[in-house]
Protein backbone atom coordinates (compact mmCIF):
# COMPACT_ATOMS: atom_id res chain seq x y z
CA UNK A 1 0.00 0.00 0.00
CA UNK A 2 0.97 3.64 -0.33
CA UNK A 3 0.43 6.59 1.97
CA UNK A 4 1.54 9.92 0.56
CA UNK A 5 5.09 9.10 -0.57
CA UNK A 6 5.58 6.09 1.71
CA UNK A 7 5.39 2.63 0.17
CA UNK A 8 4.80 -0.55 2.16
CA UNK A 9 5.23 -3.89 0.41
CA UNK A 10 4.23 -7.30 1.81
CA UNK A 11 5.55 -10.53 0.35
CA UNK A 12 4.92 -13.72 2.33
CA UNK A 13 6.83 -13.31 5.59
CA UNK A 14 8.47 -10.03 4.55
CA UNK A 15 7.32 -6.45 5.05
CA UNK A 16 9.33 -3.60 3.51
CA UNK A 17 8.79 0.09 4.20
CA UNK A 18 10.20 2.72 1.84
CA UNK A 19 10.07 6.19 3.42
CA UNK A 20 11.34 9.06 1.22
CA UNK A 21 13.87 11.64 2.28
CA UNK A 22 14.01 14.52 3.21
CA UNK A 23 11.19 13.46 5.55
CA UNK A 24 13.80 11.86 7.79
CA UNK A 25 11.67 11.92 10.92
CA UNK A 26 9.99 8.49 10.96
CA UNK A 27 7.71 9.69 13.78
CA UNK A 28 5.69 11.48 11.12
CA UNK A 29 5.00 8.10 9.55
CA UNK A 30 4.58 5.88 12.59
CA UNK A 31 5.93 6.04 16.13
CA UNK A 32 6.95 2.40 16.25
CA UNK A 33 9.75 3.11 13.78
CA UNK A 34 11.27 5.77 16.05
CA UNK A 35 13.96 3.60 17.64
CA UNK A 36 14.59 1.25 14.72
CA UNK A 37 17.54 2.29 12.54
CA UNK A 38 16.71 2.75 8.89
CA UNK A 39 18.88 2.01 5.91
CA UNK A 40 19.26 4.83 3.36
CA UNK A 41 19.47 3.67 -0.25
CA UNK A 42 20.23 5.96 -3.14
CA UNK A 43 19.31 3.37 -5.78
CA UNK A 44 15.65 3.40 -4.66
CA UNK A 45 14.12 6.80 -5.33
CA UNK A 46 10.68 8.34 -5.60
CA UNK A 47 9.37 10.20 -8.66
CA UNK A 48 11.29 13.32 -7.63
CA UNK A 49 14.58 11.44 -7.26
CA UNK A 50 14.59 11.52 -3.45
CA UNK A 51 16.18 8.44 -1.88
CA UNK A 52 14.19 6.27 0.51
CA UNK A 53 14.91 5.21 4.06
CA UNK A 54 14.20 1.49 4.14
CA UNK A 55 13.08 -1.00 6.74
CA UNK A 56 12.64 -4.74 6.13
CA UNK A 57 11.03 -7.02 8.68
CA UNK A 58 10.61 -10.80 8.79
CA UNK A 59 7.12 -11.07 10.27
CA UNK A 60 7.52 -14.80 11.01
CA UNK A 61 10.38 -14.22 13.45
CA UNK A 62 9.75 -10.56 14.33
CA UNK A 63 5.99 -9.87 14.36
CA UNK A 64 6.45 -6.66 16.38
CA UNK A 65 8.81 -5.23 13.73
CA UNK A 66 11.77 -4.45 15.98
CA UNK A 67 14.70 -5.66 13.84
CA UNK A 68 15.45 -3.99 10.52
CA UNK A 69 16.91 -6.64 8.22
CA UNK A 70 17.32 -4.40 5.16
CA UNK A 71 21.12 -4.41 5.20
CA UNK A 72 21.35 -8.20 5.36
CA UNK A 73 18.61 -9.06 2.86
CA UNK A 74 19.33 -6.88 -0.15
CA UNK A 75 18.33 -9.59 -2.61
CA UNK A 76 14.87 -9.87 -1.05
CA UNK A 77 14.50 -6.07 -1.09
CA UNK A 78 15.50 -5.96 -4.76
CA UNK A 79 12.91 -8.60 -5.65
CA UNK A 80 10.16 -6.84 -3.69
CA UNK A 81 11.00 -3.46 -5.23
CA UNK A 82 11.12 -4.84 -8.79
CA UNK A 83 7.78 -6.61 -8.33
CA UNK A 84 6.27 -3.36 -7.04
CA UNK A 85 7.70 -1.27 -9.89
CA UNK A 86 6.62 -3.79 -12.54
CA UNK A 87 3.10 -3.99 -11.09
CA UNK A 88 2.90 -0.19 -10.99
CA UNK A 89 4.04 0.08 -14.62
CA UNK A 90 1.46 -2.48 -15.75
CA UNK A 91 -1.35 -0.72 -13.89
CA UNK A 92 -0.44 2.68 -15.37
CA UNK A 93 -0.20 1.73 -19.04
N, C-alpha and C positions, 0 to 999 in steps of 0.2 A: 504494500500500500504506500501511498504518498501523502504527506502532509506538508503543505507549502513546498519547500525545497528539499525536505527530508524524505529519503526513500528507505523503506524497510522491506526486506526480502526474506521469505521463509522457503526453505527447501529441506524437507524431511526433518532431521534433527537440528538443522542449522537455522539461525536467525542473524541476518546481517543488517546493520543500521549504517546508512551513509548520510552524514550530517554536514552540509556545506559550510566552508569558511566564507566570509570572516565571522560568521555567527559562532564564535569559538566557545561560547558559554553554554554547555549542554543543559544547564538548568532551565533554559528557555524551552528546550524540547521535552525533557522529562527529568525529574529530580533523581531518579534511581541511577542515572548515568553520572551523577556528580563526582563520585569517588573512583570511577572506573577509568583508567587511562585509555585514551583513544589513540588510534594510529593514523597519522596524516599520510595521505597518498596523493601524489601529484598526477598519477596516471589515471585517476578517476576524477572527472570534473563534471560540473553541472553545465547547463546550456550557456552560461556566461563565462565558462572557463575557470570557475572557482574550484579549488580542490576540496575533497570531502575529508572529514574526520570519519574513521570507520571503526565499528565494533562488530565482532563476530562471536556469537555464543553457541555452544553445543547444549541444546535444551534437554537432551537425555541425561547429561551428567551435571548440568548447571541450570536447573529450571528457574532459579532466581536471578540469573544473568549477572553474575558477579565477576566472572573471569573472561576478559577480552582475549580471544584466541586469534585475532586477525593477523598478528605477525608470524604465527606459526602455521597458518593454514591458508597461505596465499593462493594455492591452486584451487581450493574450494571457493574462495572469494572471487577469483577470476571466472570460474564457471557460473557462479550465481549472477555476477555482473553481466556476463555475456548473454545469459538466458534472459535477463531483464531487458537489456538493450535490444536484443533481437525481437522479443515480444512487443516492445514499445514501437519498434520500426514497423512491424507487421500491422499493428493496430492503427498506425497513423499513415498508412499508404493512401 
